Amino acid sequence: MNSNAVAVSEARLAGAGPGFASAPAEPVRLTDEEQWVWRAFMATHRRLLETLERQLQVVAGLGIQDFLILSMLAEAPQQRMRMTELAFMSHGSS
């Protein structure tokens, strides 16, 4: 993506404000180049997560979600957290 396309993309997002609370009146369409970049990013992200998942499973017998929860517990004071906190932080439910 060239610098002009990046500037246009950033300008589109600037109007959304913090947390993207406000949506534009009309949907903003991605350019062909932006769509290609988005799809390439998503495919790379998926492959990365699949690779990490396989490696964690082989090395430690854990899935990514298990690893994330154990990491949160390891970093918590006294290595303890309430189930509701763990669920919220791992985007799950209690």
Order of alpha helices (4+ residues) and beta strands (2+ residues): alpha-alpha-alpha-alpha
